Amino acid sequence: MRIPRSLTYAQFLKKIYQKIGVDSNEYLLKVSAKHSCQYLGRIKETLFPISNDDSLSFLLDPAAEIPMLELYVDAEQIHVEPPPPMSQQWGDINPQMSNQWGEYMNLLATPGLPPCSNTDYLAEPTQSHTPLSENFIPNENDGEDPTADSFVNDSDEASEPDEAEYPIPPEDGPDRVDINVMAETFAQRGAETSSEPTLPDLNTQPTFYRSIQFFQQTFPEIPADSVDVPNLRHVKCNPSYGIKHVIQNVKDQTGYDVPYQKAWYSLKMAREIVYGTWESSVQKLPAYLGAIQKYNPGTIVEWKHKGLQASTGKYVMGYVFWAFKPCIDGFQFCRNVISVDGTHLYTKYKYKLLIAAAMDGNQQVLPLAFAVVDEETYPSWKWFLQQLSRHVIRGRRGMCLISDRHAGLIKAVREGPDFVSPHGVHRYCLRHVCSNFNNTIKNVVLKDLCWQAGSEYQLRKFNRIMDEIKKQDVKAFAYLDAINKEKWTASHDGGWRCGILTTNMSECINGVLKGARRLPVSALVEITLERTVHYFHVRAMKGQKMLQNNQLWTDFACKMFISWQQKAVEHTVTKYSHAQQSASVVTRRQGRHGMNTHVVKIANRECSCGKWNQFGIPCSHAQKVCGAYNISAASMVKDYYDVMAYNNTYSKHFEPVQSEDYWDDPNFQLVHDPTIRTVTRPGRNQTTRIHNEMDWRQTRARQEAQQQQGDSSIQENVP
């Protein structure tokens, strides 16, 4: 039930009566609200009575920041004295009338009439029986008794007696009663006792009452302290703790199902207790980021405000960028590839989170930098890439940036010096290229061929797949041919990608922070710090274990090197130039495949298969040629796969941040921008992005295509 904050107590009580469906003339309501207060460092919950306008305005005051009231209502029946017995009621007014009513009651007790006991005054209002004259005409409005209206419900259901309690005699038989005959008999007896009988007024006739039946259901008493819903510890430790967890937690503890809306409000209040609101979090953000810089020197924080509020002297939040010092230092030992991506924040304001990530020597994601912006636009991407170049790349050459094909991002990359030739390159995510291709062509078979063409390292295989696409659909071929092949294919890349075809690095960070993206901004920054600290701790332990095992390279490099070494045994080598250390390698036939010739040049560290150039690890052909020239293939592995490089990546450590009492006051105050609030629809909010064809495996469509074409070469594991 939603109520305005300007509601008066009388209006509030009227809404309560309407909500629970009781009559204000029959019941007196006592309303209390659960109120949380802090006592001795703990949150205590008490019942706060609501009895007047002052108590209600205290709870509805916006300064109290109470988004929801949990009400407890006690209904107390208004006590009404039952009417006195007939003899007392009429005897005190008129003795003669009392005698007439006594004879009338005796007449009702004669055989053939329904029995009437002394407890009939407790019955529901029934049709009145009145001594009338010979000209008696039954009153059609007997059910409209003004006396009964003040005690019971005047509906038809309340005015009709139950057949089980008031048996009706059969229509034909000795027990049939004629009301007119009964009235005439009563009139004759009255004439014998008095010449001028005094009849009671029809408007003052007594009404018979029956006690109202109440249904009561008792529930097992559950102490409030034993139900921790939602558990604040779970909310703090697990940002993904959602409404379904709250409902299940209550059911496990009490056995009852909590409504979705109540679970939503309780989880919202728990998050505000742990993390605060978005507005308070924005105000806290400068002090918290300053504390991170204080205890972790070298951490980068950059601001770009929208303006200054003249009334308050506070800056309006625009962009904020942060990068941790250990991540910046660790990036120096990783490959020269950076993935960037943007994602939504699930808050009531339309902010976006921008992420930059790299890949270490063990094929694990290293977060580099984060930024919160209002929208994914050209200005926001340009500002983010400028901060990335200034604080993370720091003049490092040969960088490769992988991203989607966002128009604002592409324009910003073209204006940056670090990702354009000759200093660096910009590459497209292959998954996004295939997704855009499928949205236009709408053919899952051609989408799979597009993925195969982009992921092939050999030029001859790429050309063969493109010919197949052209054969099936000329429009699809023209779409792919219009895109610069260096941007999306591994065969034309030249080794810049280092074997990384997609933006899964930054997408992985998005998945890890999915639960945190619905939290306020200060909590989001805190969780990025905690996740990064966890990565460094776990991977530093893993690096020490590799050193103890006397490994030369990381687990990923060792696995790939050994796998290609086993395949090299089946190859045949023909040496050509000892000075150039070049040779041709013929692979072994395996079914329909094999018997292919590859050219290896050890001096240039390249092979025509393209894998050595991409991954930085000698392929099976290169290892075979190295053996022929008595050269150690292990010396040809890239340095970033070395165990020492991996340990140096995570050698730096973080320092914990002290409590707020030790933070320094920032040199400016910050407020959020209320103009970018999201417009919500009625009902439940969308808590995740709408899945598109990138999230669907489309296995069924591929199977149907296989049945139609009879082509068993279509891969089902293509994203």
PEZIKA-V433021 format. One record per backbone hydrogen bond with DSSP energy under -1.0 kcal/mol. CO is the residue of the C=O (numbers start at 1). NH is the residue of the N-H. Records with the same first field share a line. If there is no record, write none. Layout:
CO = NH ; NH
This chain:
4 = 7
8 = 12
9 = 13
10 = 14
11 = 15
12 = 16
13 = 17
14 = 18
15 = 19
16 = 20
17 = 21 ; 22
23 = 26 ; 27
26 = 78
28 = 76
30 = 74
31 = 50
32 = 72
33 = 48
35 = 46
37 = 44
39 = 42
42 = 39
44 = 37
46 = 35
48 = 33
52 = 56
53 = 57
54 = 58
55 = 59
56 = 60
61 = 64
62 = 65
70 = 34
72 = 32
74 = 30
76 = 28
85 = 89
86 = 90
87 = 91
88 = 92
90 = 94
94 = 98
95 = 99
96 = 100
97 = 101
98 = 102
99 = 103
100 = 104
101 = 105
102 = 106
103 = 107
104 = 108
105 = 109
107 = 110
110 = 113
117 = 120
119 = 122
120 = 123
121 = 209
133 = 136
139 = 142
141 = 144
143 = 145
145 = 149
148 = 151 ; 152
155 = 159
162 = 166
173 = 176
178 = 182
179 = 183
180 = 184
181 = 185
182 = 186
183 = 187
184 = 188
185 = 189
186 = 190
187 = 191
188 = 192
189 = 193
190 = 194
201 = 204
223 = 226
224 = 227
231 = 235
232 = 236
233 = 237
234 = 238
238 = 241
242 = 246
243 = 247
244 = 248
245 = 249
246 = 250
247 = 251
248 = 252
249 = 253
250 = 254
251 = 255
259 = 263
260 = 264
261 = 265
262 = 266
263 = 267
264 = 268
265 = 269
266 = 270
267 = 271
268 = 272
269 = 273
270 = 274
271 = 275
277 = 281
278 = 282
279 = 283
280 = 284
281 = 285
284 = 288
285 = 289
286 = 290
287 = 291
288 = 292
289 = 293
290 = 294
291 = 295
292 = 296
296 = 299
300 = 323
302 = 321
304 = 319
307 = 316
309 = 313
314 = 309
315 = 671
316 = 306
319 = 304
320 = 372
321 = 302
322 = 370
323 = 300
324 = 328
325 = 329
326 = 330
327 = 331
329 = 332
330 = 333
331 = 334
335 = 337
336 = 400
338 = 402
339 = 357
341 = 355
343 = 353
345 = 347
348 = 678
349 = 351
351 = 345
352 = 373
353 = 343
354 = 371
355 = 341
356 = 368 ; 369
357 = 339
358 = 366
359 = 335
360 = 363
364 = 360
366 = 358
369 = 356
370 = 322
371 = 354
372 = 320
373 = 352
375 = 377
377 = 381
378 = 382
379 = 383
380 = 384
381 = 385
382 = 386
383 = 387
384 = 388
385 = 389
386 = 390
387 = 391
388 = 392 ; 393
389 = 394
393 = 396
399 = 425
400 = 338
401 = 427
402 = 340
403 = 429
406 = 410
407 = 411
408 = 412
409 = 413
410 = 414
413 = 416
420 = 423 ; 424
423 = 398 ; 399
425 = 401
427 = 403
429 = 433
430 = 434
431 = 435
432 = 436
433 = 437
434 = 438
435 = 439
436 = 440
437 = 441
438 = 442
443 = 447
444 = 448
445 = 449
446 = 450
447 = 451
448 = 452
449 = 453
450 = 454
451 = 455
454 = 490
458 = 462
459 = 463
460 = 464
461 = 465
462 = 466
463 = 467
464 = 468
465 = 469
466 = 470
467 = 471
468 = 472
469 = 473
473 = 477
474 = 478
475 = 479
476 = 480
477 = 481
478 = 482
480 = 483
484 = 487
485 = 489
487 = 428
497 = 500
501 = 430
503 = 507
504 = 508
505 = 509
506 = 510
507 = 511
508 = 512
509 = 513
511 = 514
513 = 517
516 = 519
517 = 346
520 = 524
521 = 525
522 = 526
523 = 527
524 = 528
525 = 529
526 = 530
527 = 531
528 = 532
529 = 533
530 = 534
531 = 535
532 = 536
533 = 537
534 = 538
535 = 539
536 = 540
537 = 541
538 = 542
539 = 543
540 = 544
541 = 545
542 = 546
543 = 547
544 = 548
545 = 549
546 = 551
547 = 550
552 = 643
554 = 558
555 = 559
556 = 560
557 = 561
558 = 562
559 = 563
560 = 564
561 = 565
562 = 566
563 = 567
564 = 568
567 = 570
568 = 571
572 = 586
574 = 584
577 = 582
580 = 603
581 = 602
582 = 576
583 = 600
584 = 574
585 = 598
586 = 572
590 = 593
593 = 590
596 = 587
598 = 585
599 = 608
600 = 583
601 = 606
606 = 601
607 = 610
610 = 614
611 = 615
612 = 616
616 = 638
619 = 623
620 = 624
621 = 625
622 = 626
623 = 627
624 = 628
625 = 629
626 = 631
633 = 636
634 = 637
638 = 641
639 = 642
641 = 554
642 = 646
643 = 647
644 = 648
645 = 649
648 = 651
659 = 662
660 = 663
669 = 315
671 = 317
673 = 676
676 = 350
692 = 695
698 = 702
699 = 703
700 = 704
701 = 705
702 = 706
703 = 707
704 = 708
705 = 709
706 = 710
